[in-house]
Amino acid sequence: SQQGEEDPQALSIQEGENATMNCSYKTSINNLQWYRQNSGRGLVHLILIRSNEREKHSGRLRVTLDTSKKSSSLLITASRAADTASYFCATDWTGANSKLTFGKGITLSVRP
Amino acid sequence: NAGVTQTPKFQVLKTGQSMTLQCAQDMNHNSMYWYRQDPGMGLRLIYYSASEGTTDKGEVPNGYNVSRLNKREFSLRLESAAPSQTSVYFCALARGLATNEKLFFGSGTQLSVL
């Protein structure tokens, strides 16, 4: 499977703390994306990082990519209760006619 | 999830029944996708369409058919539903024809097959 694998599977933190989520993958990629899913809703795109980039920021989000280790991390700083959701990494792996493949997700709970 | 409309939101079928899940967009995007989401499995691609009139199989196409008659609409049909098709189904869009840029998702259809 070309799926990315997120780690940990579940994370519970206090409001105001930082949340770090990791994603590892197996094959070369063009880009890696992170999505958020609130309970009962569709996925929402958060951020995309290309294979030639090492770090990107978007508001309270910071994504890093280490292609030598085939891994990425998503950092949410100063977490809020509204950040409670599932987070998925999706990899666009190189290869003919490839499509985005999603990991199984990380459940983040932010306690007020 | 403005721009991507999925119908119905919920559906219960009996084994062997057929149904069509509808997806319509007003974002003028070229590529459309159908995913299913199962607990512990993440999202898996069923079918996709890079442009009007073209469709291709994804990771788990068996038991499904799709139709992309125009740019706006992409439907997913279950000809003879099975309990293994109980899942949440998501339609998604991407702007490009071949690039895997960000996806825009609908709010999903929760399907139960008894």
Interface residues (C-beta under 8 A of the other chain):
Chain A: Q3 N30 N31 Q33 Y35 G40 R41 G42 L43 V44 H45 L48 F88 A90 D92 N97 S98 K99 L100 T101 F102 G103 K104 G105
Chain B: N1 V4 Y33 Y35 G40 M41 G42 L43 R44 L45 Y48 D56 G58 E59 F90 A92 N100 E101 K102 L103 F104 F105 G106 S107 G108
